[in-house]
């Protein structure tokens, strides 16, 4: 992805030297609560190399002011013209609008530069993530009934999406 700038962030491709900052995100229990068990540094490095860098399945959100990576944004083409978006942000930066700032620009880029006609997100978190999906302009599409999440708890996934205007 070409580098995208917002008022406070630089959104760019991941690099191997992002491992420690990404570990702060993926290694945090509260951040990973609705997704999967926390990553150790080795799993983070493997994920960074294989998915984020080699597959280019996600981009990094970096604070302009400090050059610190504070967010992971999944932006992965699941079928022709259809992209899944998702996000994990360092918990120290929650509640400051960074996820909205970054995701809205990534979605804008997807529709304008990547020929996306649909972008969707899914979550088991029916509060914070759903609020952001709605703020991004996504509409409720469906509930995917899955028997359990990665922790063995009963779970349903809320699916929200947006089509190109």
C-alpha positions as CSV (number, residue, x, y, z in Angstrom):
1,X,0.0,0.0,0.0
2,X,1.2,3.5,-0.7
3,X,1.9,5.5,2.5
4,X,-1.1,7.4,3.6
5,X,-1.0,10.4,6.0
6,X,-3.7,11.6,8.3
7,X,-3.4,14.6,10.7
8,X,-1.8,12.4,13.4
9,X,-0.8,9.1,11.7
10,X,1.2,7.6,9.0
11,X,-0.3,4.4,7.6
12,X,2.3,2.3,5.9
13,X,3.4,-1.3,5.1
14,X,4.8,-3.3,8.0
15,X,8.6,-3.8,8.5
16,X,10.4,-6.4,10.5
17,X,11.6,-3.7,13.0
18,X,7.9,-3.2,14.0
19,X,8.0,-6.5,16.0
20,X,8.4,-5.0,19.5
21,X,5.6,-2.4,19.0
22,X,3.3,-5.0,17.4
23,X,4.1,-7.3,20.3
24,X,2.8,-4.6,22.7
25,X,-0.5,-4.9,20.9
26,X,-0.8,-8.6,20.2
27,X,0.6,-9.6,23.6
28,X,-2.0,-7.6,25.5
29,X,-4.8,-9.7,27.0
30,X,-7.5,-6.9,27.0
31,X,-6.7,-6.1,23.3
32,X,-7.0,-9.7,22.2
33,X,-10.0,-10.5,24.4
34,X,-12.4,-11.1,21.5
35,X,-9.9,-12.6,19.0
36,X,-7.5,-15.2,20.2
37,X,-5.0,-15.9,22.9
38,X,-2.1,-13.4,23.3
39,X,1.0,-13.8,21.1
40,X,4.4,-14.3,22.4
41,X,7.3,-12.5,20.7
42,X,8.1,-15.4,18.4
43,X,4.5,-15.8,17.2
44,X,4.4,-12.0,16.7
45,X,7.5,-12.1,14.5
46,X,6.2,-15.0,12.5
47,X,2.8,-13.3,12.0
48,X,4.6,-10.1,11.1
49,X,6.7,-11.7,8.4
50,X,4.3,-14.2,7.0
51,X,1.0,-12.3,7.0
52,X,1.8,-8.6,7.4
53,X,4.9,-8.4,5.2
54,X,4.9,-11.3,2.8
55,X,1.2,-11.5,2.2
56,X,0.6,-7.8,2.7
57,X,-2.5,-8.6,4.6
58,X,-2.3,-5.6,7.0
59,X,-0.9,-2.2,7.4
60,X,0.7,-0.3,10.3
61,X,-0.6,2.9,11.9
62,X,2.3,4.9,13.2
63,X,2.2,8.1,15.3
64,X,3.7,11.0,13.3
65,X,4.9,12.7,16.4
66,X,7.0,9.8,17.8
67,X,7.2,7.3,14.9
68,X,5.8,4.6,17.3
69,X,3.6,1.9,15.8
70,X,0.3,2.0,17.7
71,X,-2.1,0.1,15.4
72,X,-2.5,-2.9,13.3
73,X,-5.1,-2.7,10.5
74,X,-6.1,-5.8,8.7
75,X,-6.9,-5.0,5.1
76,X,-7.1,-8.2,3.2
77,X,-8.8,-9.1,-0.1
78,X,-11.0,-12.1,0.6
79,X,-12.4,-12.3,-3.0
80,X,-12.2,-10.1,-6.0
81,X,-13.1,-6.5,-5.0
82,X,-14.1,-7.6,-1.4
83,X,-11.9,-6.6,1.5
84,X,-12.0,-7.4,5.2
85,X,-10.9,-4.7,7.5
86,X,-10.1,-5.1,11.2
87,X,-8.0,-3.4,13.8
88,X,-6.0,-3.8,17.0
89,X,-4.6,-0.7,18.6
90,X,-2.2,-0.4,21.5
91,X,-4.5,-0.1,24.6
92,X,-2.5,3.0,25.8
93,X,-4.0,4.9,22.8
94,X,-7.6,3.8,23.1
95,X,-10.4,6.4,23.2
96,X,-8.4,9.0,21.2
97,X,-9.9,8.5,17.8
98,X,-6.9,6.8,16.2
99,X,-8.7,3.7,15.0
100,X,-11.4,5.8,13.3
101,X,-8.8,8.1,11.8
102,X,-6.8,5.2,10.4
103,X,-9.6,2.9,9.3
104,X,-11.6,5.6,7.5
105,X,-8.5,6.5,5.4
106,X,-7.7,2.8,4.7
107,X,-11.3,2.3,3.6
108,X,-11.2,5.4,1.4
109,X,-7.9,4.1,-0.1
110,X,-9.6,0.7,-0.8
111,X,-12.5,2.2,-2.7
112,X,-10.4,4.7,-4.6
113,X,-7.2,2.9,-5.3
114,X,-7.8,-0.8,-4.9
115,X,-11.1,-1.2,-6.8
116,X,-12.9,-2.4,-3.7
117,X,-16.7,-2.6,-4.1
118,X,-17.3,-4.0,-0.7
119,X,-15.5,-3.7,2.7
120,X,-16.6,-5.7,5.7
121,X,-15.7,-6.3,9.3
122,X,-16.7,-8.9,11.8
123,X,-16.5,-9.0,15.6
124,X,-17.6,-10.8,18.7
125,X,-17.3,-7.5,20.5
126,X,-20.8,-6.1,20.3
127,X,-19.9,-2.8,22.0
128,X,-16.6,-1.0,21.1
129,X,-16.0,-2.6,17.7
130,X,-19.6,-2.3,16.6
131,X,-19.7,1.4,17.6
132,X,-16.6,2.0,15.4
133,X,-18.1,0.0,12.5
134,X,-21.2,2.2,12.6
135,X,-19.1,5.4,12.9
136,X,-17.2,4.3,9.8
137,X,-20.5,4.1,7.9
138,X,-20.8,0.4,7.9
139,X,-24.2,-1.2,8.1
140,X,-25.3,-4.4,9.9
141,X,-25.3,-7.3,7.5
142,X,-25.6,-10.5,9.5
143,X,-24.8,-12.6,12.5
144,X,-22.5,-15.6,11.9
145,X,-23.3,-18.2,14.6
146,X,-20.1,-19.9,15.5
147,X,-20.3,-22.5,18.3
148,X,-17.4,-21.1,20.3
149,X,-14.6,-18.6,20.1
150,X,-10.9,-19.5,20.4
151,X,-11.2,-19.5,24.2
152,X,-14.1,-22.1,24.2
153,X,-16.8,-19.5,25.0
154,X,-20.1,-19.4,23.1
155,X,-19.9,-16.7,20.4
156,X,-21.6,-15.1,17.5
157,X,-19.9,-12.8,15.1
158,X,-21.5,-9.5,14.1
159,X,-20.8,-8.7,10.4
160,X,-21.0,-5.1,9.2
161,X,-20.1,-3.8,5.7
162,X,-20.2,-1.0,3.2
163,X,-20.4,-1.0,-0.5
164,X,-18.9,1.6,-2.8
165,X,-21.1,4.6,-3.4
